Amino acid sequence: MLYHGTVMPGLQYIKANSRSHTSGENVAYFTADRCYALICCRDAKNNFVTMGLRADGKQHYFERFPDQLKTLYGGKRGYLYIPDTVEGLENTKGNTWESQNDVHVSRCEVIEDVYPEILKEEARCNVVIHRYKEIDPEEQKMQENYIKAHLDAQGDLMREFFIAHFSSLWDE
């Protein structure tokens, strides 16, 4: 099964308006990884994804500030859209599927609160969550100060996000 995760309700089509990581063309994205689709259920102002596939074949989510997962997903409604057919979708890499055309969707799983749903995926061993307090303090500080050093290179939305969530962690 393929999913497209978002916070936008009532979609009938997933528009091909994202940039493909492989071709550079505009595409509609889907994933066979339900957990990754859940992570995509976030506002544009919170476009801070710290999850990726590791050598063990599992998704790993790294909290880069305290309670990041709960802050970004707790109490947030999400929508997992399922395409009517895989016809016209191309498997570009691993669990990623894309189409250069808009893709019709008529099925949708409504997630009332994305955070506990992600925790269920963790309990099923579909994601390894590295909580902030468990990460080596040196690595934490390196990440935090990197963000601070590159703050001016961020767009306005991400700049606001980084100041809100990281400024209390930065070195003076």
C-alpha positions in Angstrom: 0.0 0.0 0.0 1.2 3.5 -0.8 0.5 6.6 1.3 0.8 10.4 1.0 0.9 12.1 4.4 -0.3 15.6 4.9 -2.3 17.9 7.3 -4.6 18.9 4.4 -8.1 17.5 4.6 -10.5 16.7 1.7 -8.0 16.1 -1.1 -9.2 14.3 -4.2 -5.8 14.5 -6.0 -2.2 14.7 -4.9 -0.8 17.3 -7.1 2.5 16.9 -8.9 4.0 20.0 -7.3 7.0 18.7 -5.3 10.5 18.6 -6.7 11.7 15.0 -7.5 15.0 14.1 -5.7 15.9 12.0 -8.7 14.8 13.8 -11.8 14.3 17.4 -10.6 10.8 17.4 -12.2 7.6 18.2 -10.5 6.0 15.1 -9.0 3.4 13.8 -6.7 5.1 11.8 -3.9 4.0 8.6 -2.2 5.7 6.1 0.1 5.2 2.5 1.0 6.4 3.4 4.5 3.4 4.3 6.7 5.6 5.7 9.4 7.3 8.1 7.0 3.9 9.2 5.7 3.0 10.0 9.3 6.1 12.1 9.7 4.9 14.1 6.6 1.8 15.1 8.5 3.1 18.5 9.6 2.6 22.1 8.8 4.9 23.8 6.3 6.2 26.0 9.1 7.4 22.8 10.8 9.3 21.4 7.9 12.0 19.9 10.1 12.4 16.2 9.3 15.1 14.4 11.3 14.3 10.9 10.1 15.9 8.6 7.7 16.6 5.0 6.7 19.7 3.6 8.3 21.9 0.6 7.5 19.7 -1.7 9.7 16.8 -1.1 7.2 14.7 0.8 9.7 13.7 4.4 9.9 15.5 6.3 12.7 14.0 9.6 14.1 16.4 11.9 16.0 15.0 14.5 18.3 17.1 17.6 18.0 15.4 19.6 20.8 13.6 18.3 23.9 10.2 16.6 23.2 10.5 17.4 19.5 8.3 14.5 18.4 5.5 15.5 20.8 5.9 19.2 20.0 5.6 18.7 16.3 2.9 16.0 16.2 1.1 15.9 19.5 -2.6 16.9 19.1 -2.2 17.3 15.4 -4.6 15.8 12.9 -3.1 14.1 9.8 -4.4 12.5 6.7 -2.9 9.5 4.9 -4.1 9.4 1.3 -4.0 6.2 -0.6 -3.9 6.2 -4.5 -6.6 4.4 -6.4 -4.0 2.6 -8.5 -0.2 2.4 -8.7 -0.5 2.8 -12.5 1.6 5.7 -13.6 3.6 5.7 -10.3 7.3 4.9 -10.5 9.3 3.4 -7.7 12.3 5.7 -7.7 14.2 4.6 -4.7 13.4 2.3 -1.8 9.9 3.1 -0.5 9.5 6.2 -2.6 7.1 6.4 -5.4 6.4 9.3 -7.7 4.3 10.5 -10.6 4.8 13.4 -12.9 1.0 13.7 -13.1 -1.6 14.5 -10.4 -2.7 11.3 -8.7 -6.4 10.6 -7.9 -7.0 9.5 -4.3 -10.4 8.3 -3.0 -9.3 6.6 0.2 -8.0 8.5 3.2 -7.1 7.4 6.7 -7.8 10.2 9.2 -5.3 10.3 12.1 -6.9 12.3 14.9 -3.6 12.6 16.8 -0.4 11.8 14.8 1.9 11.6 17.9 0.4 8.4 19.5 0.2 6.9 16.0 3.9 7.4 15.6 4.5 5.8 19.0 2.4 2.8 17.9 4.8 2.5 14.9 7.7 2.6 17.4 6.1 -0.2 19.4 5.8 -2.3 16.2 9.5 -1.7 15.6 8.9 0.2 12.4 10.9 3.2 13.6 13.7 3.7 16.1 13.2 7.0 18.0 16.3 8.6 19.4 15.0 10.9 22.1 16.8 14.2 22.8 17.8 13.2 26.4 19.4 9.9 25.1 21.6 11.6 22.5 25.2 12.4 23.4 25.4 16.0 24.8 28.3 16.8 22.5 26.3 15.7 19.5 23.3 17.8 20.8 25.5 20.9 21.1 27.1 20.4 17.7 23.6 20.2 16.1 22.3 23.2 18.0 25.3 25.4 17.3 25.3 24.4 13.6 21.7 25.6 13.3 22.6 28.9 15.1 25.6 29.5 12.8 23.4 29.0 9.7 20.3 30.8 10.9 20.6 33.7 8.4 20.6 31.2 5.5 17.1 30.0 6.4 13.8 31.2 5.0 11.6 33.2 7.3 9.4 30.3 8.3 12.3 28.1 9.3 14.1 30.9 11.0 11.1 31.4 13.2 10.9 27.7 13.8 14.6 27.5 14.8 14.4 30.5 17.1 11.3 29.1 18.8 12.7 25.6 19.4 16.5 26.1 19.6 17.4 29.5 21.0 17.2 28.4 24.6 19.8 25.6 23.8 22.4 27.8 22.1 25.7 28.7 23.6 25.9 32.4 24.4 
